[in-house]
């Protein structure tokens, strides 16, 4: 069995807020060590929002996706937390 090398120091998270809506994005590794971008969004007052997880080939691809999401949130008027 091969040990998984987690690079926790490279994980990144960004949160945004627009009125009563929130958007959160994380670049992290899943249980298998694969890089994923996890996006969550919804109403601030809701107990549960929606989420989407996108698997990436490597860290650089995930970072590029995180930067593209950040650009899109700014264009749509979200404020960074």
N, C-alpha and C positions, 0 to 999 in steps of 0.2 A: 504494500500500500504506500502510495506516494504522499508525502506531507505537502500541504498547501501553504504557499508563501503569501500571507496577507500583507499588503502594504498600506496599513491604516494611516500612516502619515501623508499619503497621497490622496486620500479621500477628500472630496469637496462637497459643500452644500451651499445653496443660495435660496433665499426666501424673498418673496415679493408680496405686496399688499396693494389692493386697489378698491377703495371703498369698503364694502363688506365681503370682498372676494380675496382669496389667498392663492398663491401658487408657490410650490416648493420643488426644488430639483436637487438631486443628489447623484454624484458620481462615486460609486463604491464597488466593492467586490461582493459577489454572492457567495453562498456556501461552498461552491465548487471552485472559487478563486477567479471566476470570469468577471471582467469589468462590465458593469451595467449602469445605465442612467435611469433613475427612478424619478418619475414626475408625479406630483400630487396636486390636486386643485379642488376648489369648492367654496362654499360659504363659510365665513368665520364662525358663525353661530351653529353650524351643522355638526353633529357628532361624527359624521363620516362623509368624506368627499370621494372623489374618484382618483384612480391611480393607473399608471402605465409604466411598464418596465421594458427598456430597450437594451438588448444585449449588444455589446461592442466587441470588435475583434481585438482591440488593445486599448491602452490608456489614452493614447493620442487621439484615437477616434472618439472616445468618450468625452475628452476635453473639448474637441471641436464641436460636438453636439451640445455640450453644456454652454459653450460660448454662443452658439446659434440661438439657443433657447433664451439666453440672457438678452441678446439683441432684440429678439421678438417681444419679450416682456416689456422692455423699455419702449419699443414702438407702440405698444398697446396701452401705455400709460400707467404701468405698474411701478410702484416705488419699492426700491430695494430696502430690506430690513437690516 
